[in-house]
Amino acid sequence: MVKLRVTWVKSAIRRRFDQKRTIKALGLRKLGHTVEHSDSPSVRGMLNKVHHLVSVEEAQD
């Protein structure tokens, strides 16, 4: 199973409300925080919405 490592790299302070909620739904708490998620269509959809605020890479197990 492929894992995605998502890092919050750009501030979302003056962004739309739905982008802020998406960042929170991904489990990112503060700038520079990194989380891992399983690769799924729902996660890909959330990442597509905030692609300019996060960095995404495949995690090596």
N, C-alpha and C positions, 0 to 999 in steps of 0.2 A: 504494500500500500504506500502510495506517495504521500509525503508530508510536505506542507508548505510552511516556510518560516517567514512570518510577517513582522516587519519592524515599522513603527511609526516614525517618520523622518521629517515631516513638515507640519507646522502648527495648523490646527483647524479652528482657531478662535474666531475668525471672521468668515467662516464658511457657512453654508446653508445648514439648517437644523438637521435635515435628514442625513447629511454627511457626518455630523457630530454623533448622531445616534448609531450610525453604521460603525464608526470607529469604536464606540463603546461596545457594540454587539460583537465585534471581533475579539473583545477581551483586552484591548489596548487601554492602559490606564494613564500613561504619561508619555511625553515625547521621548523617544529613544527606547521605549519598551518593546520587547520582542515576544511573540507567542508562536506556537506551532498548531496548525490545523490540518486535518485530513483533506486531501484534494477532493472536492465535491462540487457539483454545479451550484449549490446555494452559496458556498464560500467564494467560488469564482465570481458569482454575481455581485456579492458584497465588495470584493476586491476591485471589480470593474468600476464600481461607483466611486471609489476613493483611491484610484490608482495613482493619482498625482500627489497623494499625501503619505503613501506607504511604499516600502521596498519589499519585494517578494522574491524569495529564492527557494529552491528545492532543498529540503533538509536531508542530509546524508545520515543514514542509520548506522 
